[in-house]
Amino acid sequence: MGSWSKDCWQWKFSWKRPFRSWEENVEKELVKMLKLRAPSQNKEDRWQWHLETSGTYTTKSAYSWIFKGEPKPATDFIRVWKAPIPPKFAVIWTLWLGRNEKIFQMKETKLDRFFELVQIRSFFWVTNIQGMEGFSLFEWCENPTKCLKNNPVRKDSV
């Protein structure tokens, strides 16, 4: 990765394979960003999330960064977020995948597509992982909170 030379850090990269054409620009951007950063010999390493002044990761800051310039989420999105854990997990997972697509594939995800993915992933989570039944994907998308309240977990899934 690199080494110290006369109190100055020198980055050295060795890649496992030649770059694909789209990766060449990514590598150049990486090198440009890393020139602004260097390890410190006298400080302990730590993680820092630069989208928050506190340096701590928040889903809100990741969401804002991914969907910069998009309209505010619909009330249905807020309703999904306020539902119990599985739909929240779908939101976080979809944010994570959207972040990866943005960073590694230079792909933007539109808010409406993001919302569809959250609905589908959370539906499959509650029906397949938690074993809930008695409602369709359409009913789930219309009112997930109602589906969660009216449908108990299957006994064979516990």
C-alpha positions as CSV (number, residue, x, y, z in Angstrom):
1,M,0.0,0.0,0.0
2,G,2.8,2.4,0.7
3,S,5.8,3.2,2.9
4,W,7.5,6.0,4.8
5,S,10.4,7.8,3.1
6,K,12.1,10.6,5.1
7,D,9.0,11.3,7.2
8,C,6.8,11.4,4.1
9,W,4.3,8.8,3.1
10,Q,4.6,7.4,-0.4
11,W,1.6,5.5,-1.8
12,K,2.5,2.3,-3.8
13,F,-0.2,0.2,-5.4
14,S,-0.1,-3.2,-6.9
15,W,-3.2,-4.5,-8.6
16,K,-4.2,-8.1,-9.1
17,R,-5.2,-7.6,-12.8
18,P,-5.1,-4.9,-15.4
19,F,-7.8,-2.3,-15.2
20,R,-10.9,-2.4,-17.3
21,S,-11.4,0.8,-19.3
22,W,-13.9,2.3,-16.8
23,E,-11.7,1.5,-13.9
24,E,-8.8,3.6,-15.2
25,N,-10.6,6.9,-14.3
26,V,-11.6,5.5,-10.9
27,E,-8.0,4.7,-10.1
28,K,-6.9,8.2,-11.2
29,E,-9.6,9.7,-8.9
30,L,-8.4,7.4,-6.1
31,V,-4.8,8.5,-6.5
32,K,-5.9,12.2,-6.6
33,M,-8.0,11.8,-3.4
34,L,-5.2,9.9,-1.6
35,K,-2.7,12.7,-2.4
36,L,-4.7,14.8,-0.1
37,R,-4.5,12.2,2.7
38,A,-1.6,10.4,4.2
39,P,-1.1,8.3,7.4
40,S,0.3,10.0,10.4
41,Q,3.2,8.4,12.2
42,N,2.2,9.9,15.5
43,K,-1.6,9.4,15.6
44,E,-3.8,6.4,16.1
45,D,-5.9,5.3,13.0
46,R,-9.6,6.0,13.2
47,W,-12.7,6.0,10.9
48,Q,-14.4,9.3,10.1
49,W,-17.5,9.9,8.1
50,H,-17.0,13.2,6.2
51,L,-20.6,13.8,5.5
52,E,-21.3,14.6,9.2
53,T,-19.4,17.3,11.2
54,S,-19.3,14.8,14.1
55,G,-17.5,12.3,11.9
56,T,-20.1,9.6,12.8
57,Y,-22.0,7.8,10.1
58,T,-25.7,8.5,9.8
59,T,-28.3,7.0,7.5
60,K,-29.7,10.5,6.9
61,S,-26.4,11.8,5.6
62,A,-25.9,8.8,3.3
63,Y,-29.4,9.2,2.0
64,S,-28.9,12.9,1.4
65,W,-25.7,12.2,-0.4
66,I,-27.1,9.5,-2.6
67,F,-30.3,11.4,-3.5
68,K,-28.8,14.9,-3.7
69,G,-31.2,17.2,-5.6
70,E,-34.1,14.7,-5.5
71,P,-37.5,15.6,-4.0
72,K,-38.3,14.8,-0.4
73,P,-39.6,11.2,0.2
74,A,-43.3,10.4,0.0
75,T,-45.3,9.9,3.1
76,D,-45.3,6.1,2.2
77,F,-41.6,6.1,2.6
78,I,-41.9,7.7,6.0
79,R,-44.5,5.1,6.9
80,V,-42.1,2.3,5.9
81,W,-39.3,3.9,8.0
82,K,-41.6,4.0,11.1
83,A,-42.6,0.3,10.7
84,P,-40.8,-2.4,12.7
85,I,-37.2,-3.5,12.0
86,P,-37.5,-5.5,8.7
87,P,-38.5,-2.6,6.6
88,K,-35.9,-0.4,8.2
89,F,-33.3,-3.1,7.3
90,A,-34.5,-2.9,3.7
91,V,-34.0,0.9,3.7
92,I,-30.5,0.5,5.1
93,W,-29.6,-2.3,2.7
94,T,-31.0,-0.4,-0.3
95,L,-29.0,2.7,0.7
96,W,-25.9,0.6,1.0
97,L,-26.3,-1.0,-2.4
98,G,-27.2,2.5,-3.9
99,R,-24.0,3.9,-2.4
100,N,-22.0,1.1,-3.9
101,E,-23.5,1.6,-7.3
102,K,-22.8,5.3,-7.1
103,I,-19.2,4.8,-6.0
104,F,-18.1,1.7,-8.0
105,Q,-20.3,1.9,-11.1
106,M,-21.0,5.6,-11.4
107,K,-24.7,4.8,-11.4
108,E,-27.3,7.1,-10.0
109,T,-30.5,5.7,-8.4
110,K,-33.6,7.8,-8.8
111,L,-35.8,8.2,-5.7
112,D,-38.8,6.4,-7.1
113,R,-36.7,3.4,-8.1
114,F,-35.1,3.5,-4.6
115,F,-38.5,3.4,-3.0
116,E,-39.7,0.5,-5.2
117,L,-36.6,-1.5,-4.2
118,V,-37.3,-0.8,-0.5
119,Q,-40.9,-2.0,-0.9
120,I,-39.9,-5.2,-2.7
121,R,-37.0,-6.0,-0.4
122,S,-39.0,-5.4,2.8
123,F,-41.9,-7.5,1.4
124,F,-39.6,-10.4,0.7
125,W,-38.0,-10.0,4.1
126,V,-41.3,-10.2,6.0
127,T,-42.8,-13.0,3.9
128,N,-39.8,-15.2,3.5
129,I,-37.6,-14.5,6.5
130,Q,-40.2,-13.7,9.1
131,G,-42.8,-16.0,7.6
132,M,-45.7,-13.6,7.5
133,E,-48.5,-14.3,5.0
134,G,-52.0,-13.2,4.1
135,F,-51.1,-10.1,2.0
136,S,-49.8,-9.4,-1.5
137,L,-47.0,-7.2,-2.6
138,F,-49.6,-4.7,-3.8
139,E,-51.2,-4.6,-0.3
140,W,-47.7,-4.3,1.3
141,C,-46.9,-1.4,-1.0
142,E,-50.2,0.3,-0.2
143,N,-49.9,0.0,3.6
144,P,-47.1,-2.0,5.2
145,T,-48.0,-1.0,8.7
146,K,-51.5,-2.5,8.3
147,C,-50.0,-5.7,6.9
148,L,-47.6,-6.0,9.8
149,K,-50.4,-5.4,12.4
150,N,-52.9,-7.8,10.8
151,N,-50.7,-10.8,10.0
152,P,-48.9,-12.9,12.6
153,V,-45.7,-14.7,12.0
154,R,-46.1,-18.3,10.8
155,K,-45.3,-20.8,13.5
156,D,-43.1,-22.9,11.2
157,S,-40.8,-19.9,10.5
158,V,-39.9,-19.4,14.2
